[in-house]
Each structure stands twice: as C-alpha cells, then as structure tokens.
C-alpha cells in the first residue's frame, strides 16, 4: 500500500465512482451536487466505497448510490431497489432489496450487505425505475495487510488528545471541535465498554461527507452514554500535507471510516465513507447489547 497524498484518497475507477478527498477547493465534488432522476437520461450505480478493501468469508457492507450518466448523484432516488450479485463464475449468489438511507445527510445511499465465501470480482445488477444498472466490486482473501473488519480486534493506539496532541495540529478540524479528543483510543478500549472510533478530516475532505458524518456521531453520543467516542484526524498539519500517525496505524488509504466496537474489543460494524443517523444509531445500539 503506497503512501497517502493530500491530493487524493480516492480516484475514479472503471467499476464505479469514487471520491477525491483533498485540502483544496478546486476539482469535481460529486458529493455536493445532486440532480433529479427525471429527464436526465441514463442512470448509473456508483460505489461510495473504495474497491479492494473487502474480504471473502466475512460480513461486508457496500454502500452504493444512484447517479446520472455524468456521475452526479440523484436527489430523488427510489426508496429501494432490487438487485442480484453474480460471483466470479457467473452464478447468481444473492438476490435482495437495498433500502434508501440518508437520515441527517444531504446525500442518499443504499447499503448492500454481503457475506460470500469466494474471492474475486463480483457483479451487482440493480433494477432502478425500470432500468437495469450494473457495477462491480472485489472480495479479496484475508492477509496480513487486510483492513480491520467485523470480528477483528481493534488494535489500541495513542490517538492525539487535547491534553497531548502528539504533534497533530489541529487535533480536530471540525468548525466547532468535537468532544471526542479527551482520551486516546487505547484508553477508551481499556474501559471495556463499546467504542466508536472515527478517522476522518472535516476540513480537508472535498466530498463534504467527513463533517456531516462526524456531526451525526456528535448528535448520537448524547443518547449512548455507555459508549466511548474517539475521533482522529487524517492529517497532522493545518495544510493537509502530512498524514497523521493514526491513519498509518490502521493501514488506511481512504476516509472517513468508523469502527464500532463491542465491550470485548471486537469490531461489530465498520462504516466505510458514508453512514446516516439511522444506520449509526442501530449499530451503536447493537454494540451496546
């Protein structure tokens, strides 16, 4: 895995639209724009996650979106759509319905849940308003460099705090710094209670999603007093030129990512890039049981 650059955690790929997270103000901003589905011709299904990060043989959550032919997400997507998943051998291994999510966000998405045993490239075919749309995703075999996921222990890390920023400035780039920098991740895990750990940078995320999902976490925290909340920034400097140690500790090359961990230290849910208030609260409640 190569080093992260300030010019991009994500790039456009043939399998679907991914996002560019930068500290500048220029460039395409796929997340902030939206169009109505009527009168815009062909539609496409887009990935709201980077490919090559999901594994065969464990539960994985894949958030997709619906966009026009230029990749601009729709503002009025359907409440749900049916889809099938075809394995590398061409066999249909999953048929289900994806439900629209977007509570507390300006962008809708559709999480697809999979737990498939075979590694390889899979095809998703969705039926949206009478149109057949298609995208792909990859499941890899588990390895030493695989991302931390559901069922794994979340490793402790001395994340920056207000009292000890550990060379990270600012500790939080939210316009009003969030309250999740009073303890390290190591300290939060040691309490042996559920933990919500977000890695993301509101000030440097051109997609505009890092700030909104952090806001959702702040809003939800009051309802879950038994959960320890920790936030770590992606960059160590105000200009977004130096990657913070918390990113390297998990081997991340994308953001935001939220790990929700049960009291036993194991990951119950990993939200890649996007989640809404409904999914978040459901996951926090499940980890608290």
N, C-alpha and C positions, 0 to 999 in steps of 0.2 A: 504494500500500500504506500503510495507516494505521499509527500508532504502536502498539507493543505495550503492553498494560497488565498489571499484576501479577495482575489477576483473570482473565486467560484468554488463552492462545494458541489454544485450540480451543473450539469450541462444537458443540452438537448441530445436525446438518443433516438435511434430508429424505433425502439419499442414503445415510445410514448414521451410525453413532455415532462421533463424535469426542470427544476428551477435554478436560477443563478442567484446565489447569496453573495452580495458584495457590500462594500462600505461606501461605494459611490452612489450618485443619484441618477446616472445615465443607464441606458440599456433597457431591454424589454422587461416589463413587470407583469408577468402572466397572472399573478395572483390578484392584483388590484383591479384589473379590468374585468368586465362581465358583459355578456350580451344575452338577449332573449333568444330562445330556440326557434321562434317563428321567423320565417323569412330570411334565414341565413344559410340555406342550402345544406350541404353535407355536414354531418356531425362526426366527431371522433371521441374515443375513450382515451383518457390520458392518465398516466401514473402520477400520483402525488407521493412517490417514494423513489429512491434510487434503486436500480436493479442490482443484483449480485449480493444482496445483504441478507437474504432469507434462506433458510435451510430446509432440506427434506427431513421428514421424521419428527417434526415438532410443530406446534401450533404457530401460525404466522398470520398477521393481519396486513392486508394490502389495500390501502385507500386509493380508489380511482375517482376520476371526475369526468364530466361530460363537457366537451368544448366544441366550438365551431371549427371549420376546416383550417383556420389560422392558428388554432390552439388557444383561443380566448375562452375561458370557462363560461358556461351559461349562468345567467342569473335566475333562471326559472326552470331548472331541470325537473324531471319527473320525481314523484315521491319514492319510486322504486323502479327497478328493472330486473328482469330475469337474465340469468347468464349460465353458461356452461364453461367448464375448464377441461381442456384436452391435454393429455400427457404427451411426453416426447415420442411415444409410439403411435400417436394419433387416436388414442382411446379416450372417450369422454369419462372422466373420473369424478366429476362434480357437477351437479345442477342445483341452482339455488336462486334466491332473490336477494338483491342488495338494496338496502333501505337508505334513503337520503338522510344525511346528517349535516348540521350547520348551526346548532343552537349556540348563540353567542358569537357567531362568526359572520363575516360578510361573504363567505365562500362555502358552497355546498360540496360534499364529497360522499362517496359510497364505499364503506369498508367491506372488503371481501375476505372471509375467513377460510383458510386452508390448513390442512394437516395431511400432507401427502408423502408417501414413503420413498419416492424415486426422484433422484436429482436430474436436472435437465431443464430445457426450455419448454414452458407451458403456454398454451394459447387460451385467452379469455375471449369468449364471444358473447356479446350482450345484445339484447333486443330492447331498443330505446325508441319509443314512439313510432313503431313500425319499421325502424331502420336497424340493420344488423351491423354492429360495430365490433372491432377486433383490436386486441392488444396482446402483448406477451409479457411474461415475467420468468425469471430464472430461480430455480431452487438448487442450492449447492450442497455438497456433503460437508458435514461438520469437520472443522480443522482447528489447528492451534490459533489461527488468526480470525476465526469466525466471530461475528458480533455477539455480545452478550444478549441472550434472549430468554423466552419463557422457560422456567425451570432451572435456569442457571443461578448461581450465587452472584450477587452484585459485589464486585470487589471494593473494599473500602479505599478512600482516597482523601488526602488532606486538601479539600477544596478551600479556596480563598474565603475569608470571612471579613467582616467589618473590622474586627479586632486585629486580624492578621491577614492582610490581603495577599501575602506570598508573591509579591511582585506583579499582581494583576491590578491594573488601573484603567477604568474604574471597576470596582467589584461587581457593579450592576449597571447596565446601560439603559434600563427602563427609565422613562421620563421622571417617574417617582420611584426611586429604588425600592425593589420588592423586599419583604421582610424575611427572605429565606437565606440570609447570609450571616446568621448569628452562630451557627455551628457548622462543623465540617461534615462531609458525608461519613467519614469514619465515626465521628461522634454520634451521628444520627442512627447509624446501623447498630452501634453498641447499646442503644437504648432497648433494643429488641422489641420495637414496635414497627408498624408499617411505615414505609418511607416512600415519598415521591421525589424523585431526583430528575430535574430538568437541566439539560445542556442546551443553551440557545442564547442568541445575542439580539435583543430588540433593536439596538441602534444600527447594526450592520447587516441586517437581513433584508435585502431588497424585495423579497417576495412579500413582505409585510405580514407574515404569519407568526414570526417569533414573538413579537409583542403581544398580539391577541391571545395566543395560547398561554403565555405567562400570565396575562390578565385573568384568564379563566382559572388558572391554578390559584392565584391570589383570592379570587372570589370564592372558590370552593373550600379553601383552607379553613375558613371560619366554621364550616359545617362538619369538619373532620378533625376534632381536637386530639384524637388519638393517633394521628398521622404526623410523622416528622417530614417537613418540607425543606428541600435544599435546591438552590439554583446555582449553576456555574456558568460563567461567561465563556464564549468561544475564543475571544482574543484577549491578550494580556496588555494591550496598549490602546489609547483612545482612538488611534487612526485605523485600527483593524489590520495591522501589518504583521503582528507576531501572535502565533497561535498559543493559546493558554495551555498549561500542563494538563488540565482536566480532560481536554479533548484527546491528547495522546494517551492518557491512562486507559481509555476505553478503545483506542484504535479507531476513532470515528473519522469519517470523511464526509459527513453530512450533518445537518442540524435543521431544526430542533429535534431532539429526541427526549422522550420522557419515559423513565423507568419507574414502574410502581411495584414495590417490593413488599412482601408479607413479612410478618414478625420473625420468620425463620431465616430471613436474608435472601430468599429466592425470589426471582422476578416473576410476578404474576402477569404483568402486562407491559409491553413495550409499544409506545406510540411513536411511530416514525412520521415526522414532518407536521402532521395535522391531526387534531382531535377537537371535538366540540364539547360543550358543557355536559351534554347527556352521557356521552361515552366516558368522559373523565369521571363524573360522579359515580357512575356504575362501577368502574374499575376500582376507585378508591373504596367504595363500599364492599366490594368483593374481597379486597386485600385486608380489610378490617375484620372480616368474619373469622 
